[in-house]
Amino acid sequence: MDRIVIKVLTVEREYGCGGGDIARQLADRLRWTLWDQRLTSEIARLSSCERAAVEEREERVDPLYYRLFKSILRGSFEGSLNVHRLELLDADTILRLTERLVREAASAGQCVIVGRGSQHFLRDRADTLRVFLYGPRQDKIRRLLASGVSESRVEQLVDTVDTDRAAFVKKYFNLEWPNRPIYHAMFNTAVGDEIVIAGVLSLKHSLDEPSVRDGAPASTSR
């Protein structure tokens, strides 16, 4: 079998499990480009919108009132010569820009991409390693409190952010989140960031080694 070197790592994560920090450390260890907040910033630039507006809508489905508003507003432009001037920052637009940026990053290679459907956009790329990170509820709450999230909001965020991500994946990819078969591995971050990082890097090294994938011994010397 021809050797296939892993050039892209996608990191999907439960909210609060430390996925962003772990992805950053993985990018640092590999000396690869991290596409996390960089993705948000690029989407904001391409859509001529505020970064905060993009953050509010990433990995989410537009609420019903917004979809109705968008439909009515767009309908009012039908037949108008100015229809091309109507720009709305909605989930469809963000998804379209995200896919474009993710595919461009993957083509360039040597990148770590955090969530945002990247694991689904790149599911057919043999040079992409896809991992999922999760953690116990109390551990996620502890991490979020330590990061500065207010005690009054932390439990609500733990309960709702992943629900939003699941709805996003269901609508745009017609899959149940986290869609376990798509990942090469899933790691419980409660074991510690260093152990998770070592596990991901070890898996990457193993996949980079053709003899391991072929089921053949690494060496034929006696």
N, C-alpha and C positions, 0 to 999 in steps of 0.2 A: 504494500500500500504506500502511495506517495505520502510524504510527511506533510502534515497540516499544522502549522504553528498558530497558536492562539494569539490573535492580535487585538481582540475586543473582549471586554468583560462587562456584562450588564449585572447590576445589583438592584434587584427588587427587594422591598422591605416593608415590614409592618411599621406603622408610625410609632416612634418612640423607642425602637429597639436598638438605635445607634447605627443604623444603616448608612447614614450620610457620613458620619465620622469614620466608619470602617472603610467605606469606599474611598474617602480622601487618603487614608493611610495606605490603602492598596495602591492608589495612583502614585503616591510618593515612593513606595518601595519599588514599584515597577518603572518609575520615572516616565509615567504615561500621563496624558492629558485627562483631567477630570471634567466630565460633562455633568454637572449638577446645577449649581447656581448659574454656571455659564450658559446652560440651555435656556434658563428663564430670561437671562439678560439678552440673549440673541433673539429670542421670540419677541421680547419687548421692542428691540431695535427694529426688527423686520416689520412689525405691525404698527410701529410709530405709537406705541402705548406706554404708559407708565409700568415699570417693573412690578409694582404692587398689584396692579390690575391683573397681570398675567398670573402672579402667585395665587390670587384668589380663585382662579379658574382652572389651573393645571390639574390634571388627573381627576377631573370632576365632570359630571353631566350638568348642562345648564338647567337651572330650576324651571319649572313650568311657566311661571310668570314671565321669565326672560325669553323663553321660546315663543310664547304668545306675542310678546312685545316685538320680537325680531320678525315674526311672521307678518304682523300688521304693518310694521315699518317698511319691510321690504315690499309688501304688497302695494303700498302707497307709491312706490317708485316704478311699478310696472308700466312699461310703455314710455317711460321718461328717458330723455337723452342723457340724464344725469345719473342713471342707475349705477354706472361704474364708479361713481363717487361715494356710494354708500359703503362705509367700512364699519363693521361691527366686530368687536373682540368677543368671540364666542368660543365654545368648546370645539366646534368643527374647525374653526380657523386655527386655534392653538394646536389641535391634533395634526392638521396638515403641515404646519410649520415645523412641529416637533419631528414628524416623520422625515421631512426633508433634511433637517439638521442631524438627526440620528444616523441616517444613511450616509450623509457626507462624512460624518465623524468616523463611522465604521470603515468607509472606503479609505480614509487616510490612515486608519489603524492606530495601534498603541494608545488606546483610550479606555477609560472606565466611565460607563454611562449609568446614571442612577435613575431607575424607574421610568415613569412617563410613557410606558408602553414599549420601551426599547427592546425588551425581551421578545415581544411579539413581532415587532418590525424586522428583527434580525434572526428570527427563529430558523431560517433556512441557510444561514451562513455557517459553514463548518469551522470557520476560524473564530467563532464567538463562544465564550464560556458564559453560561447563564446561571446565576445563583440567587437564592431567596433567603433573606434573613428574617427571623422572627424572635419573639421573646415572651416570657410570662408577663401578664398584665402588671403586676406589682413592680417588676423590674423596669418595665417601660415607664411607669409613673415616676419611679425613682430617678431614672435618667432625665426625664423631662423637667422635673423639679430642679435637678442639679444644673440644667442648661438655662434656667431662668423662666420657664413657663410658670405662670401664676397657679397657685394651689386651687383657686376657684375655677379654673378652666381645664386643668390637666385631665381630669377624668372624662369630661365631655369630649375633649379632643381625641383621647385614646379610643373612645367608643364610636366617634363619627368619621374620623379621617379615613380609616380603612374601609368603612362602609361606602364612603364616596368613591374610593379607589376601586372597590368591587363593582360598583354601578358603572363606573367608567369603562372597565374592562368588559363587562357584560354588554354594554351598548355598542362599543366600537370594535370589539373583537369576537363577540358572541361566545365568550368563554367564562367559566366560573373562576373567580380569583381565590387562591393564587395559581390555579391551573398547574398542579404539581408536575405532570409529565413533561412540561416544557423546560424544566430546570435540570441542570446536571447535578446540583446538590442543594440541600437546604440546611441552614445552620441556625441553631439556637444560640443567640448572642449572650445568654445568661452564663455560658461557660467562660466568657471573657473575650474581649476584643482580640487579644494576641493569639488566642487559640483559633478563633475564627479566621483571622488573617493568615495564620500559618496553614490552616486547612485549605483555604482558597488557593494560596500560592502552590501548595503541594499538589492540588488537583490540576492546576494549570500546567505544572511541570510534567505530571503524568500524561496529560493529554497531548502535550508537545512531543512526547517520546513515542515514535511510531510502533516500537516493539511492544509497548504496553497495550496499545489499541488492537494490535494484531493478535494478541494472545501468545506471542512468541517471547522467549527469554531475552533479556537485555543483552546477554553475551552468549556466544557459542563456544567460548574457550573451555577447555577441560582442565 
